[in-house]
Amino acid sequence: MKRIFVSLIVITCFFSTAVLPQKKGEKSPCVDIETQVGANACARYKYEQADAEMNRVFGQLMSALAGENDKDQQKLREAQTLWLKYRDSNCESEASIYEGGSIRPAVYSHCLASITQERTRRMKAFLAEVKQY
């Protein structure tokens, strides 16, 4: 029952989200999803978009923390490394109940995207604080 519920949530999220920004001429894999393979590709695409945004914000934050002492940058780098391990382990855990199933890649990528978007929101808030300081 739990698997069916989670599966329905994941599938609903894929079909209810807007098309993500893309490079000119590039077709999003999130358009006209008709198969599980398509849903997996869309989830992976969404994760890649979230990861690119997080890396962009991380770079901005590292630049904002640059100063005479690189201790703040070092702490952020260490925190990010630990966070990446947490994110990957957490999503592996969430997707593990679908091991061997065709929906597993979508569940895993959806988890990565969701957690990465949350991390990006937190880093943006931190960046705003650093800029005010």
N, C-alpha and C positions, 0 to 999 in steps of 0.2 A: 504494500500500500504506500509506504514511504517513497519507494522508487518511482512509482507511478506519479505521485504528487510532485516530486522534484523534477521528474521528466516533463510534466506538463508546465511547470513554472519556467523551466529552461526554454522549452519550445515557444511558450507564450512571449517570453522576453525577446527572442529572436524575431518573431513576426511582428511585434508591436513597436520595435524601435525604429527611429528614423535612419535614413541612409547616412552614413558617416562621410565626412569630407574626404575627398580623394584627389589624386593627381589628375591633371587635365588629361582626358582621353582614357583614363583607367576606369574600367567597369568594376563597381563594388560587387563582391561576392554575396552581399546581403540583399541583392535585388532578386526577386523571383525564386526564393528558396523553395524547392520542391522535394528535396531528398535529405537524408541524414548527412550525406557527404557535403551537401550545400550548407546545411546548418553548422557542420563542423568548420567549414571554410569561413563562414561568416563570423563565427565565434573567434576563430584564430585572427581574423582581420581586425575585429574589435579590440582584441588584446594587443595586437601590434600597434594600433593607433593609440591606445592608452599608454603603452610602454614608451612610445616616441614622445608623447606629451610629458610624461613623468621625467624622462631624460632631459628634455628641454628645460623644464622647471628646475631640475636638479642642477643643471649647469648654471642657470641664473642665480640660484641660491649659493652655489660654490663661489661664484664671482662676487656676490654681495658680501660673503663672509671673508673675502680676501683682505688681508691687512698686514700689519707688522708681524703678527703672530698667526701661524697657520694652525694653531690648536683647534680652533672652531671648525675649520675645514676638515681636519683629521677626524674630529668627533663625528661630523656629519657623514664622512666617508665610511667610517666604522659602523655607524648606525644603519646606513643604507645597505651595507654588505650583510649585516645581521637580518635586516628586514627582508632582503631578497631571499635569504635562506628560509625565513619564516613563511613568506608568501608561497614559495614553491612547495614546501613541506605541507602547509595547510591545504593547498589545492590538490596535491597528490592524495591527501587523506580524504578530502571530500569526493574526489573522483574514483577512489578505490572501490567503492561499492558497485561501480559499473564496469569493473575490470573485465575485459573481453567483450564488452558490449559496444555497439556502434555509436552510442551516445556519449561514451566516456570522453572522447576528445572535446566535444562541445561543452560538457560540464566542466572539464579542466580549464579550457580556455576562457569560459565565462567567469569562472572563479578568479583566474588571473587578472582578467580585465576589471572586474568589480573591485578587487582589493587594490589594484594598481591605481584606479581612479580615486579611491579613498586616500591613498598615500599622496597622490598629486594634490588633492585638496588640502591636506595637512601641510605639505611643503609650501603651497601657495600662501597659506595663512602665516607660516613661519617667515617666508620671504617678506611679506607685508610688515611683520614685526621688525625684522632686521632693517628694513628700509626706514622705519620710523625711529629706530634707535640711533 
